[in-house]
Amino acid sequence: MKARALEIFERIGEAESKIHNIPLETVHFHEVGAIDSIVDIVGSCIAIEALGIEQVVSSPIHVGSGSFKCAHGTYPVPGPATAALLRGVPSYAKDIVGELATPTGAAIVANLTSDFRQLPLMKIERVGYGAGTRDFPKFPNVLRAFIGELVEDADATPATVTVIEATIDDLSGEVFGHLMQRALEAGALEIFYQPVQMKKNRPGVLLTLLCHNSDRERMAQLIFTETTTVGIRYREERRQILVRRKEKVRTPYGLISVKIACDEQGRVINRHPEFEDCRRAAEVHQVALRVVQLAALQGESTGS
């Protein structure tokens, strides 16, 4: 919790440092150093940890419009620090006049959020509300938060993802394997390699990585750090995936997990037994792997 709060303050400091063109250690936090901002940042980190939140998903950020006054004078919305902190974050402005996103809020959201999109497919367990003190015409000044469990692998469909590519001809296969593991651990949706023929007739590798739009900069930095490439390409693409869930089925060889893929109407499109469950059962019972797989497809669901 403490480390996460310090990361947020450091992020604000770095934004102020760039805006004022001064060293980080000489930054004065102005309004962000006020007690309420400190409580907001530390309190948010405490709440995330206390509630056991594993992933934060946010809708795009409404920044407001018009102008506001701060220690340095009158500025257009969003202010310089807020705009800097929202780099890479989907944001928009509509007809609400006022500052709806502050540096404190922008830093918290940018640091804690792993993806920006509309409400994902999830089982909602709790709903909370927080109201601001300002009143806007025809616009509720309310923040709403949902806590729940994401339906496994069920990203909003269709959804927009970022595709990152790089062609590399001077990297060992061992490093490619290392990069794949690190990228998946860091939240990449997919990463794969294809052989290509590059300039000077050299054989090379086309690296393709899929990630959430909000993770693009982080994944690009990982690729630059772990490989020899000096450039990447990226683009946004639409994708549609089936809703997936798991259930246990009873077989003569014990309980086997089965992945079930459904369309948006809930109709089952595909069923696939978990390979490792089937492999272990086949070894224990000394039968062919395909025998266990067939039994799993015909097994009775336990409802879990």
C-alpha positions in Angstrom: 0.0 0.0 0.0 2.7 2.4 1.0 4.7 1.7 -2.2 1.7 2.3 -4.4 0.9 5.6 -2.7 4.5 6.7 -3.2 4.3 5.8 -6.9 1.3 8.0 -7.3 3.0 11.0 -5.6 6.1 10.4 -7.7 4.0 10.4 -10.8 2.5 13.8 -9.8 6.0 15.1 -9.1 7.3 14.0 -12.5 4.4 15.7 -14.2 5.0 18.9 -12.3 8.8 18.7 -13.0 8.3 18.5 -16.7 5.7 21.3 -16.8 7.9 23.7 -14.8 11.2 22.4 -16.3 12.7 22.0 -12.9 14.3 19.0 -11.1 12.0 16.5 -9.4 13.4 17.2 -6.0 12.5 20.9 -6.2 8.9 20.4 -7.1 6.3 22.1 -4.9 3.0 20.3 -4.9 0.7 23.3 -4.3 -2.9 22.0 -4.1 -1.9 18.4 -4.5 0.1 18.6 -1.2 -3.1 19.6 0.7 -4.4 17.3 3.4 -7.5 16.2 1.4 -5.3 15.2 -1.6 -3.0 13.2 0.6 -6.0 11.5 2.2 -7.5 10.8 -1.3 -4.3 9.1 -2.5 -3.4 7.2 0.6 -7.0 6.3 1.2 -7.5 4.9 -2.3 -4.5 2.7 -1.9 -5.7 1.5 1.5 -9.1 0.7 0.0 -7.7 -1.2 -2.9 -5.6 -3.4 -0.6 -8.2 -3.8 2.1 -10.9 -4.9 -0.4 -8.6 -7.3 -2.1 -9.0 -5.7 -5.5 -7.0 -7.5 -8.2 -7.8 -5.4 -11.2 -9.2 -1.9 -11.7 -11.2 -1.1 -14.9 -12.4 2.5 -15.5 -14.6 4.1 -18.1 -12.9 6.9 -20.2 -12.3 10.0 -18.1 -14.6 13.0 -18.5 -12.3 16.0 -17.9 -14.9 18.8 -18.2 -14.5 22.0 -20.1 -14.0 25.8 -19.5 -11.3 27.1 -17.3 -10.3 27.1 -13.6 -8.1 29.0 -11.2 -5.0 27.6 -9.4 -1.8 28.8 -7.8 -0.4 29.8 -11.2 -3.4 31.7 -12.5 -6.3 30.8 -14.8 -6.0 27.7 -17.0 -8.1 25.9 -19.5 -9.6 22.5 -18.5 -7.9 20.1 -18.2 -5.0 21.8 -16.4 -1.4 21.2 -17.4 -0.7 18.7 -14.6 -3.9 16.8 -15.2 -3.3 16.7 -19.0 0.2 15.3 -18.4 -1.0 12.7 -16.0 -3.7 11.5 -18.4 -1.2 10.7 -21.2 -2.2 7.4 -22.7 -5.6 7.5 -20.8 -8.8 7.6 -22.9 -10.3 11.0 -22.0 -13.0 13.3 -23.4 -14.8 16.7 -22.9 -18.5 17.4 -23.3 -20.8 20.3 -22.5 -20.2 20.2 -18.7 -18.4 23.5 -17.7 -16.0 22.9 -14.9 -13.0 20.9 -13.9 -14.1 17.2 -13.5 -10.6 15.7 -13.4 -7.9 17.0 -11.0 -4.2 16.1 -10.9 -4.9 14.0 -7.8 -7.7 12.1 -9.4 -5.8 11.7 -12.7 -2.8 10.3 -10.9 -4.8 7.8 -8.9 -6.7 6.6 -12.0 -3.7 6.4 -14.2 -1.7 4.5 -11.6 -4.3 2.0 -10.4 -6.2 1.3 -13.6 -5.2 -1.6 -15.9 -7.8 -1.0 -18.6 -10.2 1.8 -19.7 -13.5 0.7 -21.2 -17.2 0.4 -20.4 -18.4 -1.9 -17.7 -17.0 -5.3 -18.5 -18.9 -8.6 -18.2 -18.8 -9.3 -14.5 -20.8 -10.6 -11.6 -21.5 -7.5 -9.5 -21.3 -8.0 -5.8 -21.3 -4.5 -4.3 -21.9 -1.0 -5.6 -20.6 2.2 -3.9 -21.2 5.9 -4.6 -19.3 9.1 -3.8 -20.8 12.5 -4.4 -18.9 15.8 -5.0 -19.9 19.1 -3.5 -20.5 21.0 -6.8 -23.9 20.9 -8.6 -24.0 20.7 -12.4 -27.1 21.2 -14.4 -28.5 17.9 -15.7 -25.3 16.1 -14.6 -25.0 14.1 -11.4 -21.6 14.9 -9.7 -21.3 11.3 -8.5 -18.6 8.6 -8.8 -19.9 5.0 -8.9 -17.8 2.0 -8.2 -18.6 -1.7 -8.8 -16.9 -4.6 -7.0 -17.3 -8.0 -8.5 -15.9 -11.0 -10.3 -15.0 -10.8 -14.0 -16.4 -13.6 -16.0 -13.3 -15.5 -17.1 -11.7 -14.2 -20.2 -14.9 -12.3 -21.0 -13.6 -9.0 -22.3 -16.3 -6.7 -23.7 -17.0 -8.0 -27.2 -16.5 -6.6 -29.7 -13.6 -4.7 -28.1 -10.6 -2.6 -29.2 -7.1 -3.9 -28.5 -3.7 -2.6 -29.4 -1.5 -4.6 -31.7 2.3 -4.0 -31.4 4.8 -5.4 -33.9 8.5 -5.4 -34.4 10.8 -7.3 -36.8 14.1 -8.5 -35.3 17.0 -10.3 -36.9 19.7 -10.2 -34.3 18.2 -11.7 -31.1 18.6 -15.3 -29.7 15.7 -17.6 -29.3 16.4 -17.8 -25.6 15.6 -14.1 -25.2 12.4 -14.4 -27.3 11.2 -17.1 -24.8 12.1 -14.9 -21.9 10.2 -11.9 -23.4 7.1 -14.0 -24.0 7.0 -15.1 -20.3 7.6 -11.5 -19.1 5.0 -10.0 -21.4 2.3 -12.5 -20.4 3.0 -12.0 -16.7 2.8 -8.2 -17.3 -0.7 -8.5 -18.7 -0.3 -9.0 -22.5 -3.4 -10.6 -24.0 -1.3 -12.6 -26.5 2.2 -12.7 -27.9 3.5 -14.8 -30.8 6.4 -15.0 -33.3 6.6 -15.6 -37.0 9.6 -16.2 -39.3 10.1 -13.4 -41.9 12.7 -12.5 -44.5 14.3 -9.1 -43.8 16.5 -6.6 -45.6 19.9 -7.9 -46.8 18.2 -11.2 -47.2 18.5 -12.0 -43.5 16.0 -14.4 -41.7 14.3 -12.7 -38.8 11.3 -12.8 -36.5 8.1 -10.8 -36.6 7.1 -10.2 -33.0 3.3 -9.5 -32.5 1.9 -8.6 -29.1 -1.8 -7.9 -28.3 -2.6 -5.8 -25.2 -5.3 -3.5 -23.8 -4.9 0.1 -25.1 -4.0 1.4 -21.7 -1.0 -1.0 -21.6 0.6 0.1 -24.9 3.4 2.3 -23.5 4.3 -0.3 -20.8 4.4 -3.1 -23.3 6.5 -1.0 -25.7 9.0 -0.2 -23.0 9.2 -3.9 -22.2 10.0 -4.8 -25.8 12.6 -2.0 -26.0 14.2 -3.2 -22.8 14.3 -6.9 -23.5 15.1 -6.9 -27.2 17.5 -5.3 -29.7 14.8 -3.6 -31.7 15.0 0.2 -32.1 11.5 0.7 -33.4 8.0 -0.7 -33.1 4.7 -0.3 -35.0 1.3 -0.3 -33.3 -2.3 0.0 -34.3 -5.7 -0.4 -32.8 -7.9 -3.3 -34.0 -11.4 -4.5 -33.1 -11.8 -8.1 -31.9 -14.7 -10.3 -30.9 -14.3 -13.3 -28.6 -16.7 -15.8 -27.1 -17.6 -15.7 -23.5 -15.7 -18.4 -21.7 -16.2 -20.2 -18.4 -15.1 -23.4 -16.7 -17.0 -26.2 -15.1 -16.1 -29.5 -13.5 -17.6 -32.7 -15.0 -17.7 -36.2 -13.5 -16.0 -39.0 -15.5 -14.9 -42.6 -14.7 -11.4 -41.1 -14.3 -12.4 -38.4 -11.8 -13.4 -34.7 -12.0 -12.1 -33.0 -15.2 -12.3 -29.2 -15.9 -14.0 -28.3 -19.2 -13.8 -24.9 -20.9 -17.1 -23.8 -22.3 -17.4 -21.0 -24.9 -20.7 -19.3 -25.5 -22.0 -16.5 -27.7 -23.6 -13.4 -26.3 -27.0 -15.1 -26.1 -25.5 -17.8 -23.9 -25.6 -20.6 -26.5 -22.8 -23.1 -26.1 -20.5 -22.9 -29.2 -17.6 -25.1 -28.1 -16.5 -27.3 -25.2 -12.8 -28.3 -24.6 -11.5 -30.4 -21.7 -8.5 -29.1 -19.8 -5.4 -30.8 -21.2 -3.5 -31.1 -18.0 -6.5 -32.6 -16.1 -6.9 -35.2 -18.8 -3.2 -35.9 -19.0 -2.9 -36.5 -15.2 -6.1 -38.7 -15.2 -4.7 -40.8 -18.2 -1.4 -41.4 -16.3 -3.1 -42.4 -13.1 -5.6 -44.7 -14.7 -3.2 -46.0 -17.4 -5.5 -45.2 -20.3 -5.1 -43.3 -23.6 -5.4 -39.5 -23.3 -8.1 -39.4 -26.0 -10.2 -41.8 -23.9 -10.2 -39.4 -21.0 -10.9 -36.4 -23.3 -13.9 -38.1 -24.8 -15.2 -39.1 -21.3 -14.9 -35.4 -20.3 -17.0 -34.2 -23.2 -19.7 -36.7 -22.2 -19.4 -36.2 -18.5 -22.1 -34.8 -16.2 -21.6 -31.3 -14.9 -21.1 -30.8 -11.1 -22.4 -27.2 -11.5 -19.1 -25.7 -10.4 
